[in-house]
Amino acid sequence: MDQEHDNNDRIEKPEKAEKPSVVAGDSKPADSVSAAPKLPQGMVERRDLRTGVNEAGFSRLSRRELLKVAPVLVLGVFAVPSLQEPLLRRGLGFSDWASKQLFRRRHLAPTFRDSELTPFERFPINDYDVDDPGVIFENWTLTVSGAVQKPGEYRLAQIQALPRIRQNTRHVCVEGWDVIGRFGGTRLSDFLAMIGADTSARLVTVGCADDYYESLDMETALHPQTLLCYEMYDQPLTREHGAPLRLNVPTKIGYKQAKYLTDLKVTNVLDKIGYWEDQGYSSFYGL
């Protein structure tokens, strides 16, 4: 490797993060779930997420006020049983919108000392993700398409030739657990620069060998802690943890961190948001 960086130079000892509530749906649903409709060119507007929020007035709220009011408005959906079904998606939409207003590329997720790492053998693996996706490592490539100057097939060695980043960060699962792991790889932003990505596009989407799929807004994709990850604990990724390449996005919830990557696209148009998001989960879910 020509260059190597460690994102843990800035050690920040946070208060223990509050674990998210358990969300139903820990097994894969039937294939009958329909994909989201295509959106008009130049627009990224998620299904059923229009909230009617007065954005001009909302923007005048301070960060502290926003953090106070957003959970109340979302949880208020459940006060009236008859409103739960029709308003749940709108509440999640508002939560996504509010979180996105607070997200800034300069905001860094906490990093940790090596002594604080969860031992590798205790790093959980989701129960639904136990099937071998059948990746043949010798033949593996990442297929790049969309708004890029250099589309095509990229081998792991080409990705590993970019500056290497190591970071000790927290992985938070929507099921309610969190662990601190050591991840290594290259910044997604460096890879996007290498392929000549149009960073004025809104989204980076990924597809996976096990038919999982996910999307990141461009602001998150360019975040300095968002990695194309090929190592954990200074060793090559194991199959269970997404070999040969996965996302590591410590500013987002665990299901945004797709494993077994096979495809990457830079785009303004979403056919589908993400595997779990298309079943009702939050599509932004910043931490």
Secondary structure, DSSP 8 states (H G I E B T S, - for coil): ---EEETTSS-------------S--S---TT--------TT----TT------HHHHTTS-HHHHHHHHHHHHHGGGGSGGGHHHHHHHHHHHHHHHHHHH--TT----B--GGG---GGGS---TT--S-----GGG--EEEEESBSS-EEE-HHHHHTS-EEEEEEEEE-TTS-EEEEEEEEEEHHHHHHHTTB-TTSSEEEEEETTS-EEEEEHHHHTSTT-EEEEEETTEE--GGGTTT-EEE-TTB-GGGS--SEEEEEEES--S---TTGGGT--SS-B-
